[in-house]
Amino acid sequence: MQSLDSLEPLLKTIKEKEPGVVPFAMNKDYLPVLPYDYLISNLPMAVSLTSGDYKVIDVLETPEMKQALETMHKYYKAGYVSAEAATTTSLDDVQKSGKWLLDRAATTPFADNLWSTAYGYPVVSTPASESIVYNWSVMGSMQAISANSKHPEKAMEFLNLLTPTLLCATWLIPVSRTCTTRKPKTTVWKTWTSPKNYDMPTFSLGNIMLTYLNPGDPANKWDEYKAFNAAGKPAPTLGFNFDTSKVTTELASIQNVKDEFWAALMTGTVDPNTYLPKAIDKFKAAGLDKVIAEAQSQLDEWRKTNK
């Protein structure tokens, strides 16, 4: 099932037959899967993934967004979404309980094994779109040293060791009182327990392709990863960095409007037929058109420079 509307039979069944389970788990950062490349995460400036026109638009004015918000509001009224979704900051509690049917997350090959290991119960998933390489997905794998670090040289030495060697795999092994004996490289700690629910985001440290496999991972996992990465299609603005220095005042006002409307609209908490026009008007009054014009100018120049 790869569309928002197609989920309804599943959500309805869970709502009716398993009242203790949240059918559609989400927090205030939820965003429907739409064919747009956002210039700034969770703000309405975006470029179409499919049109090829590189035109920066207000995504709230698109028919795809309106339809998605109407569907979400229908789901919210039906009780498929938590009444507190628009103010929920984390899904940790519901994920630890296991009492949820579905949520939305960025995926990778064999992500099910990662999630199942982290949560302690089986998780299965289906990609909601083809593989696309966005700025945020590239920057999410970058590393940096804090400007406030007391020992930046030593930190750099550590990163230089972490990236190309098996220290990466060792670093990601959970620190726990009970671990099994080291296994061959395919699975280093097959079972372990931790009193602190230890979980390390492996993508964020070192070279992930040097890490040991999870239980259930095939031996060719990293070959599949490389194929997945190679098949990823670049988003239209991949490599483009929007310089916001000329519109900082407008962006501050836009952020205030976002705080007022965004989460409530995206989670279906409010009726888009009433609140979407209000949000569009307030975003415009806050200076969204000026921000879009500045972004368009920079994007056009970037395209010209980079051919």
ChimeraX commands (.cxc) that place a marker at each C-alpha (Angstrom):
marker #1 position 0.00,0.00,0.00 radius 0.5
marker #1 position 1.71,3.14,-1.23 radius 0.5
marker #1 position -0.93,5.85,-0.94 radius 0.5
marker #1 position -2.57,7.56,2.02 radius 0.5
marker #1 position -6.07,6.65,0.87 radius 0.5
marker #1 position -5.23,2.95,0.51 radius 0.5
marker #1 position -4.56,2.68,4.25 radius 0.5
marker #1 position -8.19,3.21,5.27 radius 0.5
marker #1 position -9.32,-0.47,5.38 radius 0.5
marker #1 position -6.40,-1.35,7.66 radius 0.5
marker #1 position -6.97,1.60,9.97 radius 0.5
marker #1 position -10.70,0.90,10.16 radius 0.5
marker #1 position -10.15,-2.76,11.05 radius 0.5
marker #1 position -7.70,-1.98,13.84 radius 0.5
marker #1 position -9.92,0.77,15.25 radius 0.5
marker #1 position -12.91,-1.60,15.40 radius 0.5
marker #1 position -11.20,-4.81,16.54 radius 0.5
marker #1 position -8.20,-3.67,18.61 radius 0.5
marker #1 position -9.27,-0.65,20.68 radius 0.5
marker #1 position -6.02,-0.60,22.66 radius 0.5
marker #1 position -3.92,-0.04,19.53 radius 0.5
marker #1 position -3.18,3.32,17.88 radius 0.5
marker #1 position -4.00,2.75,14.19 radius 0.5
marker #1 position -1.87,5.62,12.78 radius 0.5
marker #1 position 1.00,6.67,15.06 radius 0.5
marker #1 position 2.40,10.15,14.43 radius 0.5
marker #1 position 3.79,13.20,16.17 radius 0.5
marker #1 position 3.68,16.92,15.41 radius 0.5
marker #1 position 6.38,16.58,12.74 radius 0.5
marker #1 position 4.30,14.27,10.55 radius 0.5
marker #1 position 4.20,15.21,6.85 radius 0.5
marker #1 position 2.22,13.34,4.17 radius 0.5
marker #1 position 4.25,11.68,1.42 radius 0.5
marker #1 position 3.90,14.08,-1.52 radius 0.5
marker #1 position 5.93,14.52,-4.74 radius 0.5
marker #1 position 7.71,17.68,-3.57 radius 0.5
marker #1 position 11.23,18.65,-2.55 radius 0.5
marker #1 position 11.12,21.05,0.41 radius 0.5
marker #1 position 13.73,23.83,0.52 radius 0.5
marker #1 position 13.46,23.99,4.32 radius 0.5
marker #1 position 12.08,21.08,6.33 radius 0.5
marker #1 position 8.44,21.53,7.39 radius 0.5
marker #1 position 8.02,24.92,5.70 radius 0.5
marker #1 position 5.86,25.33,2.59 radius 0.5
marker #1 position 8.50,26.34,0.00 radius 0.5
marker #1 position 8.96,23.38,-2.33 radius 0.5
marker #1 position 9.83,22.23,-5.85 radius 0.5
marker #1 position 7.95,19.49,-7.71 radius 0.5
marker #1 position 9.73,16.15,-8.02 radius 0.5
marker #1 position 7.97,15.36,-11.29 radius 0.5
marker #1 position 7.35,18.51,-13.33 radius 0.5
marker #1 position 10.97,19.31,-14.12 radius 0.5
marker #1 position 10.25,23.05,-14.06 radius 0.5
marker #1 position 12.33,23.91,-10.95 radius 0.5
marker #1 position 9.62,26.32,-9.88 radius 0.5
marker #1 position 9.47,27.17,-6.18 radius 0.5
marker #1 position 5.87,27.12,-4.99 radius 0.5
marker #1 position 3.74,27.22,-1.87 radius 0.5
marker #1 position 3.02,23.52,-1.37 radius 0.5
marker #1 position -0.08,24.37,0.67 radius 0.5
marker #1 position -1.71,25.63,-2.52 radius 0.5
marker #1 position -1.24,22.36,-4.43 radius 0.5
marker #1 position -4.12,19.93,-5.05 radius 0.5
marker #1 position -2.01,17.05,-3.73 radius 0.5
marker #1 position -1.61,18.72,-0.36 radius 0.5
marker #1 position -5.28,19.65,-0.11 radius 0.5
marker #1 position -6.35,16.08,-0.84 radius 0.5
marker #1 position -3.85,14.67,1.67 radius 0.5
marker #1 position -5.03,17.05,4.40 radius 0.5
marker #1 position -8.67,16.17,3.74 radius 0.5
marker #1 position -7.82,12.48,4.05 radius 0.5
marker #1 position -5.90,13.08,7.27 radius 0.5
marker #1 position -8.83,15.02,8.74 radius 0.5
marker #1 position -11.16,12.16,7.85 radius 0.5
marker #1 position -8.80,9.74,9.60 radius 0.5
marker #1 position -8.56,12.01,12.63 radius 0.5
marker #1 position -12.35,12.28,12.98 radius 0.5
marker #1 position -12.63,8.50,12.67 radius 0.5
marker #1 position -10.24,8.09,15.60 radius 0.5
marker #1 position -7.41,6.53,13.60 radius 0.5
marker #1 position -5.00,9.24,14.79 radius 0.5
marker #1 position -4.27,10.11,18.41 radius 0.5
marker #1 position -6.15,13.18,19.63 radius 0.5
marker #1 position -2.79,14.51,20.92 radius 0.5
marker #1 position -0.87,13.98,17.67 radius 0.5
marker #1 position -0.45,17.71,16.94 radius 0.5
marker #1 position 1.25,18.27,20.29 radius 0.5
marker #1 position 3.14,14.97,20.60 radius 0.5
marker #1 position 6.89,15.48,20.34 radius 0.5
marker #1 position 8.02,11.85,20.34 radius 0.5
marker #1 position 6.69,8.39,19.51 radius 0.5
marker #1 position 9.03,6.67,21.96 radius 0.5
marker #1 position 6.30,5.64,24.38 radius 0.5
marker #1 position 3.96,4.13,21.81 radius 0.5
marker #1 position 6.86,2.42,20.03 radius 0.5
marker #1 position 8.09,0.89,23.28 radius 0.5
marker #1 position 4.58,-0.39,24.00 radius 0.5
marker #1 position 4.19,-1.95,20.56 radius 0.5
marker #1 position 0.54,-0.88,20.49 radius 0.5
marker #1 position 0.44,0.80,17.09 radius 0.5
marker #1 position -0.30,-0.33,13.55 radius 0.5
marker #1 position 1.66,2.00,11.28 radius 0.5
marker #1 position 3.74,5.13,11.14 radius 0.5
marker #1 position 5.90,6.90,8.59 radius 0.5
marker #1 position 9.71,6.78,8.60 radius 0.5
marker #1 position 12.59,7.12,6.15 radius 0.5
marker #1 position 13.66,3.65,5.06 radius 0.5
marker #1 position 16.69,1.75,3.80 radius 0.5
marker #1 position 17.30,-1.85,2.72 radius 0.5
marker #1 position 16.49,-4.28,5.55 radius 0.5
marker #1 position 15.31,-1.45,7.81 radius 0.5
marker #1 position 12.77,-3.89,9.23 radius 0.5
marker #1 position 15.60,-5.77,10.96 radius 0.5
marker #1 position 16.93,-2.54,12.47 radius 0.5
marker #1 position 13.52,-1.52,13.81 radius 0.5
marker #1 position 12.68,-5.01,15.04 radius 0.5
marker #1 position 15.98,-5.18,16.95 radius 0.5
marker #1 position 15.54,-1.70,18.42 radius 0.5
marker #1 position 11.90,-2.16,19.50 radius 0.5
marker #1 position 12.13,-5.77,20.58 radius 0.5
marker #1 position 9.21,-6.99,18.44 radius 0.5
marker #1 position 8.72,-7.64,14.70 radius 0.5
marker #1 position 8.25,-4.65,12.39 radius 0.5
marker #1 position 7.52,-4.84,8.67 radius 0.5
marker #1 position 7.46,-1.97,6.19 radius 0.5
marker #1 position 6.76,-1.01,2.59 radius 0.5
marker #1 position 8.48,1.89,0.76 radius 0.5
marker #1 position 5.93,4.63,0.05 radius 0.5
marker #1 position 7.91,5.98,-2.92 radius 0.5
marker #1 position 10.94,5.31,-5.06 radius 0.5
marker #1 position 14.40,6.01,-3.65 radius 0.5
marker #1 position 15.16,9.75,-3.80 radius 0.5
marker #1 position 18.31,11.51,-2.61 radius 0.5
marker #1 position 17.45,14.76,-0.82 radius 0.5
marker #1 position 19.72,17.34,0.77 radius 0.5
marker #1 position 18.46,16.30,4.21 radius 0.5
marker #1 position 19.29,12.65,3.59 radius 0.5
marker #1 position 22.84,13.50,2.52 radius 0.5
marker #1 position 23.41,15.96,5.36 radius 0.5
marker #1 position 21.99,13.43,7.81 radius 0.5
marker #1 position 25.09,11.31,7.23 radius 0.5
marker #1 position 27.59,14.13,7.69 radius 0.5
marker #1 position 29.76,14.49,10.78 radius 0.5
marker #1 position 31.06,17.60,12.52 radius 0.5
marker #1 position 32.99,18.69,15.60 radius 0.5
marker #1 position 31.34,21.15,17.92 radius 0.5
marker #1 position 32.75,24.69,17.86 radius 0.5
marker #1 position 32.67,24.45,21.66 radius 0.5
marker #1 position 34.75,21.28,21.81 radius 0.5
marker #1 position 37.62,21.54,24.29 radius 0.5
marker #1 position 39.67,19.01,22.30 radius 0.5
marker #1 position 38.83,19.43,18.58 radius 0.5
marker #1 position 42.12,17.88,17.42 radius 0.5
marker #1 position 41.52,14.73,19.48 radius 0.5
marker #1 position 37.92,14.60,18.25 radius 0.5
marker #1 position 39.24,14.72,14.68 radius 0.5
marker #1 position 41.71,11.95,15.44 radius 0.5
marker #1 position 38.85,9.81,16.72 radius 0.5
marker #1 position 36.68,10.47,13.64 radius 0.5
marker #1 position 39.64,9.57,11.42 radius 0.5
marker #1 position 39.89,6.24,13.22 radius 0.5
marker #1 position 36.14,5.67,13.25 radius 0.5
marker #1 position 35.41,6.07,9.55 radius 0.5
marker #1 position 37.73,3.60,7.77 radius 0.5
marker #1 position 38.22,0.86,10.36 radius 0.5
marker #1 position 36.37,-1.77,12.33 radius 0.5
marker #1 position 36.50,0.56,15.32 radius 0.5
marker #1 position 33.20,1.73,13.84 radius 0.5
marker #1 position 31.62,-1.67,14.44 radius 0.5
marker #1 position 33.10,-1.93,17.92 radius 0.5
marker #1 position 31.89,1.55,18.88 radius 0.5
marker #1 position 28.33,0.63,17.99 radius 0.5
marker #1 position 28.27,-2.46,20.19 radius 0.5
marker #1 position 25.93,-1.84,23.14 radius 0.5
marker #1 position 27.52,-1.40,26.53 radius 0.5
marker #1 position 25.67,-3.86,28.71 radius 0.5
marker #1 position 26.08,-6.14,31.66 radius 0.5
marker #1 position 25.07,-9.22,29.70 radius 0.5
marker #1 position 26.38,-9.91,26.20 radius 0.5
marker #1 position 26.94,-13.14,24.35 radius 0.5
marker #1 position 30.35,-14.26,23.18 radius 0.5
marker #1 position 31.57,-12.55,20.03 radius 0.5
marker #1 position 30.39,-14.27,16.88 radius 0.5
marker #1 position 31.89,-14.20,13.36 radius 0.5
marker #1 position 31.55,-10.93,11.47 radius 0.5
marker #1 position 28.06,-11.69,10.22 radius 0.5
marker #1 position 26.58,-11.04,13.68 radius 0.5
marker #1 position 28.75,-9.75,16.49 radius 0.5
marker #1 position 26.28,-9.74,19.42 radius 0.5
marker #1 position 23.42,-12.04,18.59 radius 0.5
marker #1 position 21.56,-11.38,21.84 radius 0.5
marker #1 position 22.08,-8.77,24.51 radius 0.5
marker #1 position 20.17,-7.00,27.23 radius 0.5
marker #1 position 20.54,-3.48,28.48 radius 0.5
marker #1 position 19.02,-1.86,31.56 radius 0.5
marker #1 position 18.92,1.51,29.73 radius 0.5
marker #1 position 17.25,0.49,26.45 radius 0.5
marker #1 position 20.45,1.31,24.60 radius 0.5
marker #1 position 19.94,2.22,20.95 radius 0.5
marker #1 position 22.53,3.74,18.64 radius 0.5
marker #1 position 21.62,5.36,15.28 radius 0.5
marker #1 position 24.23,3.48,13.24 radius 0.5
marker #1 position 23.94,5.77,10.20 radius 0.5
marker #1 position 25.27,8.70,12.21 radius 0.5
marker #1 position 28.71,7.35,13.12 radius 0.5
marker #1 position 31.52,6.24,10.87 radius 0.5
marker #1 position 31.08,4.06,7.80 radius 0.5
marker #1 position 27.87,2.08,8.21 radius 0.5
marker #1 position 29.10,-0.56,5.76 radius 0.5
marker #1 position 31.75,-1.61,8.26 radius 0.5
marker #1 position 29.21,-2.40,10.97 radius 0.5
marker #1 position 28.18,-5.92,11.88 radius 0.5
marker #1 position 24.92,-7.34,10.63 radius 0.5
marker #1 position 21.72,-7.60,12.64 radius 0.5
marker #1 position 20.01,-10.94,13.23 radius 0.5
marker #1 position 18.11,-11.77,10.05 radius 0.5
marker #1 position 20.29,-9.63,7.75 radius 0.5
marker #1 position 21.51,-11.43,4.61 radius 0.5
marker #1 position 25.24,-11.79,4.01 radius 0.5
marker #1 position 25.00,-9.47,0.98 radius 0.5
marker #1 position 23.34,-6.63,2.92 radius 0.5
marker #1 position 25.97,-4.04,2.08 radius 0.5
marker #1 position 25.93,-4.99,-1.60 radius 0.5
marker #1 position 22.18,-4.36,-1.53 radius 0.5
marker #1 position 22.84,-1.03,0.20 radius 0.5
marker #1 position 25.24,0.03,-2.53 radius 0.5
marker #1 position 22.69,-0.89,-5.20 radius 0.5
marker #1 position 19.99,1.03,-3.31 radius 0.5
marker #1 position 22.18,4.12,-3.09 radius 0.5
marker #1 position 23.15,3.90,-6.75 radius 0.5
marker #1 position 19.48,3.67,-7.78 radius 0.5
marker #1 position 18.50,6.76,-5.83 radius 0.5
marker #1 position 17.26,9.59,-8.03 radius 0.5
marker #1 position 18.54,13.06,-7.16 radius 0.5
marker #1 position 15.92,15.49,-5.90 radius 0.5
marker #1 position 15.71,18.69,-7.98 radius 0.5
marker #1 position 17.48,20.81,-5.35 radius 0.5
marker #1 position 20.15,18.27,-4.38 radius 0.5
marker #1 position 23.30,20.33,-3.75 radius 0.5
marker #1 position 21.42,23.65,-3.59 radius 0.5
marker #1 position 21.78,25.61,-0.34 radius 0.5
marker #1 position 19.21,28.36,0.16 radius 0.5
marker #1 position 20.93,31.44,1.64 radius 0.5
marker #1 position 18.25,32.92,3.90 radius 0.5
marker #1 position 20.22,35.99,5.01 radius 0.5
marker #1 position 18.08,38.39,2.93 radius 0.5
marker #1 position 14.78,37.08,4.29 radius 0.5
marker #1 position 15.50,36.37,7.94 radius 0.5
marker #1 position 12.71,38.67,9.14 radius 0.5
marker #1 position 10.16,37.03,6.86 radius 0.5
marker #1 position 11.29,33.54,7.84 radius 0.5
marker #1 position 10.87,34.37,11.52 radius 0.5
marker #1 position 7.29,35.48,10.83 radius 0.5
marker #1 position 6.68,32.40,8.68 radius 0.5
marker #1 position 7.92,30.19,11.51 radius 0.5
marker #1 position 5.35,31.78,13.82 radius 0.5
marker #1 position 2.57,31.01,11.33 radius 0.5
marker #1 position 3.89,27.47,10.96 radius 0.5
marker #1 position 3.75,27.00,14.73 radius 0.5
marker #1 position 0.11,28.11,14.65 radius 0.5
marker #1 position -1.18,25.95,11.79 radius 0.5
marker #1 position 1.26,23.34,10.46 radius 0.5
marker #1 position 1.04,20.46,12.95 radius 0.5
marker #1 position -2.73,20.78,13.32 radius 0.5
marker #1 position -3.23,20.63,9.54 radius 0.5
marker #1 position -0.75,17.83,8.83 radius 0.5
marker #1 position -2.09,15.53,11.55 radius 0.5
marker #1 position -5.71,16.09,10.49 radius 0.5
marker #1 position -6.59,17.74,13.79 radius 0.5
marker #1 position -8.40,20.62,12.07 radius 0.5
marker #1 position -10.64,20.83,8.99 radius 0.5
marker #1 position -8.51,21.94,6.01 radius 0.5
marker #1 position -11.56,23.43,4.30 radius 0.5
marker #1 position -11.64,25.98,7.11 radius 0.5
marker #1 position -8.03,26.28,8.23 radius 0.5
marker #1 position -6.02,25.76,5.02 radius 0.5
marker #1 position -7.20,29.07,3.44 radius 0.5
marker #1 position -6.45,30.84,6.72 radius 0.5
marker #1 position -2.96,29.35,6.83 radius 0.5
marker #1 position -2.26,30.29,3.20 radius 0.5
marker #1 position -3.35,33.89,3.84 radius 0.5
marker #1 position -1.28,34.17,7.01 radius 0.5
marker #1 position 1.81,32.73,5.35 radius 0.5
marker #1 position 1.46,35.30,2.56 radius 0.5
marker #1 position 0.98,38.11,5.09 radius 0.5
marker #1 position 4.15,36.92,6.85 radius 0.5
marker #1 position 6.16,37.36,3.63 radius 0.5
marker #1 position 6.11,33.90,2.06 radius 0.5
marker #1 position 5.92,35.31,-1.48 radius 0.5
marker #1 position 9.10,37.32,-0.88 radius 0.5
marker #1 position 10.89,34.23,0.45 radius 0.5
marker #1 position 9.75,32.18,-2.55 radius 0.5
marker #1 position 10.94,34.90,-4.95 radius 0.5
marker #1 position 14.36,35.02,-3.27 radius 0.5
marker #1 position 14.63,31.22,-3.30 radius 0.5
marker #1 position 13.63,31.13,-6.98 radius 0.5
marker #1 position 16.28,33.70,-7.88 radius 0.5
marker #1 position 19.00,31.75,-6.08 radius 0.5
marker #1 position 17.84,28.43,-7.53 radius 0.5
marker #1 position 17.86,29.83,-11.07 radius 0.5
marker #1 position 21.39,31.17,-10.58 radius 0.5
marker #1 position 22.53,27.87,-9.05 radius 0.5
marker #1 position 21.16,25.93,-12.02 radius 0.5
marker #1 position 22.90,28.28,-14.45 radius 0.5
marker #1 position 26.20,28.00,-12.61 radius 0.5
marker #1 position 26.02,24.22,-12.25 radius 0.5
marker #1 position 24.51,23.59,-15.70 radius 0.5
marker link #1:1,2 radius 0.2
marker link #1:2,3 radius 0.2
marker link #1:3,4 radius 0.2
marker link #1:4,5 radius 0.2
marker link #1:5,6 radius 0.2
marker link #1:6,7 radius 0.2
marker link #1:7,8 radius 0.2
marker link #1:8,9 radius 0.2
marker link #1:9,10 radius 0.2
marker link #1:10,11 radius 0.2
marker link #1:11,12 radius 0.2
marker link #1:12,13 radius 0.2
marker link #1:13,14 radius 0.2
marker link #1:14,15 radius 0.2
marker link #1:15,16 radius 0.2
marker link #1:16,17 radius 0.2
marker link #1:17,18 radius 0.2
marker link #1:18,19 radius 0.2
marker link #1:19,20 radius 0.2
marker link #1:20,21 radius 0.2
marker link #1:21,22 radius 0.2
marker link #1:22,23 radius 0.2
marker link #1:23,24 radius 0.2
marker link #1:24,25 radius 0.2
marker link #1:25,26 radius 0.2
marker link #1:26,27 radius 0.2
marker link #1:27,28 radius 0.2
marker link #1:28,29 radius 0.2
marker link #1:29,30 radius 0.2
marker link #1:30,31 radius 0.2
marker link #1:31,32 radius 0.2
marker link #1:32,33 radius 0.2
marker link #1:33,34 radius 0.2
marker link #1:34,35 radius 0.2
marker link #1:35,36 radius 0.2
marker link #1:36,37 radius 0.2
marker link #1:37,38 radius 0.2
marker link #1:38,39 radius 0.2
marker link #1:39,40 radius 0.2
marker link #1:40,41 radius 0.2
marker link #1:41,42 radius 0.2
marker link #1:42,43 radius 0.2
marker link #1:43,44 radius 0.2
marker link #1:44,45 radius 0.2
marker link #1:45,46 radius 0.2
marker link #1:46,47 radius 0.2
marker link #1:47,48 radius 0.2
marker link #1:48,49 radius 0.2
marker link #1:49,50 radius 0.2
marker link #1:50,51 radius 0.2
marker link #1:51,52 radius 0.2
marker link #1:52,53 radius 0.2
marker link #1:53,54 radius 0.2
marker link #1:54,55 radius 0.2
marker link #1:55,56 radius 0.2
marker link #1:56,57 radius 0.2
marker link #1:57,58 radius 0.2
marker link #1:58,59 radius 0.2
marker link #1:59,60 radius 0.2
marker link #1:60,61 radius 0.2
marker link #1:61,62 radius 0.2
marker link #1:62,63 radius 0.2
marker link #1:63,64 radius 0.2
marker link #1:64,65 radius 0.2
marker link #1:65,66 radius 0.2
marker link #1:66,67 radius 0.2
marker link #1:67,68 radius 0.2
marker link #1:68,69 radius 0.2
marker link #1:69,70 radius 0.2
marker link #1:70,71 radius 0.2
marker link #1:71,72 radius 0.2
marker link #1:72,73 radius 0.2
marker link #1:73,74 radius 0.2
marker link #1:74,75 radius 0.2
marker link #1:75,76 radius 0.2
marker link #1:76,77 radius 0.2
marker link #1:77,78 radius 0.2
marker link #1:78,79 radius 0.2
marker link #1:79,80 radius 0.2
marker link #1:80,81 radius 0.2
marker link #1:81,82 radius 0.2
marker link #1:82,83 radius 0.2
marker link #1:83,84 radius 0.2
marker link #1:84,85 radius 0.2
marker link #1:85,86 radius 0.2
marker link #1:86,87 radius 0.2
marker link #1:87,88 radius 0.2
marker link #1:88,89 radius 0.2
marker link #1:89,90 radius 0.2
marker link #1:90,91 radius 0.2
marker link #1:91,92 radius 0.2
marker link #1:92,93 radius 0.2
marker link #1:93,94 radius 0.2
marker link #1:94,95 radius 0.2
marker link #1:95,96 radius 0.2
marker link #1:96,97 radius 0.2
marker link #1:97,98 radius 0.2
marker link #1:98,99 radius 0.2
marker link #1:99,100 radius 0.2
marker link #1:100,101 radius 0.2
marker link #1:101,102 radius 0.2
marker link #1:102,103 radius 0.2
marker link #1:103,104 radius 0.2
marker link #1:104,105 radius 0.2
marker link #1:105,106 radius 0.2
marker link #1:106,107 radius 0.2
marker link #1:107,108 radius 0.2
marker link #1:108,109 radius 0.2
marker link #1:109,110 radius 0.2
marker link #1:110,111 radius 0.2
marker link #1:111,112 radius 0.2
marker link #1:112,113 radius 0.2
marker link #1:113,114 radius 0.2
marker link #1:114,115 radius 0.2
marker link #1:115,116 radius 0.2
marker link #1:116,117 radius 0.2
marker link #1:117,118 radius 0.2
marker link #1:118,119 radius 0.2
marker link #1:119,120 radius 0.2
marker link #1:120,121 radius 0.2
marker link #1:121,122 radius 0.2
marker link #1:122,123 radius 0.2
marker link #1:123,124 radius 0.2
marker link #1:124,125 radius 0.2
marker link #1:125,126 radius 0.2
marker link #1:126,127 radius 0.2
marker link #1:127,128 radius 0.2
marker link #1:128,129 radius 0.2
marker link #1:129,130 radius 0.2
marker link #1:130,131 radius 0.2
marker link #1:131,132 radius 0.2
marker link #1:132,133 radius 0.2
marker link #1:133,134 radius 0.2
marker link #1:134,135 radius 0.2
marker link #1:135,136 radius 0.2
marker link #1:136,137 radius 0.2
marker link #1:137,138 radius 0.2
marker link #1:138,139 radius 0.2
marker link #1:139,140 radius 0.2
marker link #1:140,141 radius 0.2
marker link #1:141,142 radius 0.2
marker link #1:142,143 radius 0.2
marker link #1:143,144 radius 0.2
marker link #1:144,145 radius 0.2
marker link #1:145,146 radius 0.2
marker link #1:146,147 radius 0.2
marker link #1:147,148 radius 0.2
marker link #1:148,149 radius 0.2
marker link #1:149,150 radius 0.2
marker link #1:150,151 radius 0.2
marker link #1:151,152 radius 0.2
marker link #1:152,153 radius 0.2
marker link #1:153,154 radius 0.2
marker link #1:154,155 radius 0.2
marker link #1:155,156 radius 0.2
marker link #1:156,157 radius 0.2
marker link #1:157,158 radius 0.2
marker link #1:158,159 radius 0.2
marker link #1:159,160 radius 0.2
marker link #1:160,161 radius 0.2
marker link #1:161,162 radius 0.2
marker link #1:162,163 radius 0.2
marker link #1:163,164 radius 0.2
marker link #1:164,165 radius 0.2
marker link #1:165,166 radius 0.2
marker link #1:166,167 radius 0.2
marker link #1:167,168 radius 0.2
marker link #1:168,169 radius 0.2
marker link #1:169,170 radius 0.2
marker link #1:170,171 radius 0.2
marker link #1:171,172 radius 0.2
marker link #1:172,173 radius 0.2
marker link #1:173,174 radius 0.2
marker link #1:174,175 radius 0.2
marker link #1:175,176 radius 0.2
marker link #1:176,177 radius 0.2
marker link #1:177,178 radius 0.2
marker link #1:178,179 radius 0.2
marker link #1:179,180 radius 0.2
marker link #1:180,181 radius 0.2
marker link #1:181,182 radius 0.2
marker link #1:182,183 radius 0.2
marker link #1:183,184 radius 0.2
marker link #1:184,185 radius 0.2
marker link #1:185,186 radius 0.2
marker link #1:186,187 radius 0.2
marker link #1:187,188 radius 0.2
marker link #1:188,189 radius 0.2
marker link #1:189,190 radius 0.2
marker link #1:190,191 radius 0.2
marker link #1:191,192 radius 0.2
marker link #1:192,193 radius 0.2
marker link #1:193,194 radius 0.2
marker link #1:194,195 radius 0.2
marker link #1:195,196 radius 0.2
marker link #1:196,197 radius 0.2
marker link #1:197,198 radius 0.2
marker link #1:198,199 radius 0.2
marker link #1:199,200 radius 0.2
marker link #1:200,201 radius 0.2
marker link #1:201,202 radius 0.2
marker link #1:202,203 radius 0.2
marker link #1:203,204 radius 0.2
marker link #1:204,205 radius 0.2
marker link #1:205,206 radius 0.2
marker link #1:206,207 radius 0.2
marker link #1:207,208 radius 0.2
marker link #1:208,209 radius 0.2
marker link #1:209,210 radius 0.2
marker link #1:210,211 radius 0.2
marker link #1:211,212 radius 0.2
marker link #1:212,213 radius 0.2
marker link #1:213,214 radius 0.2
marker link #1:214,215 radius 0.2
marker link #1:215,216 radius 0.2
marker link #1:216,217 radius 0.2
marker link #1:217,218 radius 0.2
marker link #1:218,219 radius 0.2
marker link #1:219,220 radius 0.2
marker link #1:220,221 radius 0.2
marker link #1:221,222 radius 0.2
marker link #1:222,223 radius 0.2
marker link #1:223,224 radius 0.2
marker link #1:224,225 radius 0.2
marker link #1:225,226 radius 0.2
marker link #1:226,227 radius 0.2
marker link #1:227,228 radius 0.2
marker link #1:228,229 radius 0.2
marker link #1:229,230 radius 0.2
marker link #1:230,231 radius 0.2
marker link #1:231,232 radius 0.2
marker link #1:232,233 radius 0.2
marker link #1:233,234 radius 0.2
marker link #1:234,235 radius 0.2
marker link #1:235,236 radius 0.2
marker link #1:236,237 radius 0.2
marker link #1:237,238 radius 0.2
marker link #1:238,239 radius 0.2
marker link #1:239,240 radius 0.2
marker link #1:240,241 radius 0.2
marker link #1:241,242 radius 0.2
marker link #1:242,243 radius 0.2
marker link #1:243,244 radius 0.2
marker link #1:244,245 radius 0.2
marker link #1:245,246 radius 0.2
marker link #1:246,247 radius 0.2
marker link #1:247,248 radius 0.2
marker link #1:248,249 radius 0.2
marker link #1:249,250 radius 0.2
marker link #1:250,251 radius 0.2
marker link #1:251,252 radius 0.2
marker link #1:252,253 radius 0.2
marker link #1:253,254 radius 0.2
marker link #1:254,255 radius 0.2
marker link #1:255,256 radius 0.2
marker link #1:256,257 radius 0.2
marker link #1:257,258 radius 0.2
marker link #1:258,259 radius 0.2
marker link #1:259,260 radius 0.2
marker link #1:260,261 radius 0.2
marker link #1:261,262 radius 0.2
marker link #1:262,263 radius 0.2
marker link #1:263,264 radius 0.2
marker link #1:264,265 radius 0.2
marker link #1:265,266 radius 0.2
marker link #1:266,267 radius 0.2
marker link #1:267,268 radius 0.2
marker link #1:268,269 radius 0.2
marker link #1:269,270 radius 0.2
marker link #1:270,271 radius 0.2
marker link #1:271,272 radius 0.2
marker link #1:272,273 radius 0.2
marker link #1:273,274 radius 0.2
marker link #1:274,275 radius 0.2
marker link #1:275,276 radius 0.2
marker link #1:276,277 radius 0.2
marker link #1:277,278 radius 0.2
marker link #1:278,279 radius 0.2
marker link #1:279,280 radius 0.2
marker link #1:280,281 radius 0.2
marker link #1:281,282 radius 0.2
marker link #1:282,283 radius 0.2
marker link #1:283,284 radius 0.2
marker link #1:284,285 radius 0.2
marker link #1:285,286 radius 0.2
marker link #1:286,287 radius 0.2
marker link #1:287,288 radius 0.2
marker link #1:288,289 radius 0.2
marker link #1:289,290 radius 0.2
marker link #1:290,291 radius 0.2
marker link #1:291,292 radius 0.2
marker link #1:292,293 radius 0.2
marker link #1:293,294 radius 0.2
marker link #1:294,295 radius 0.2
marker link #1:295,296 radius 0.2
marker link #1:296,297 radius 0.2
marker link #1:297,298 radius 0.2
marker link #1:298,299 radius 0.2
marker link #1:299,300 radius 0.2
marker link #1:300,301 radius 0.2
marker link #1:301,302 radius 0.2
marker link #1:302,303 radius 0.2
marker link #1:303,304 radius 0.2
marker link #1:304,305 radius 0.2
marker link #1:305,306 radius 0.2
marker link #1:306,307 radius 0.2
view
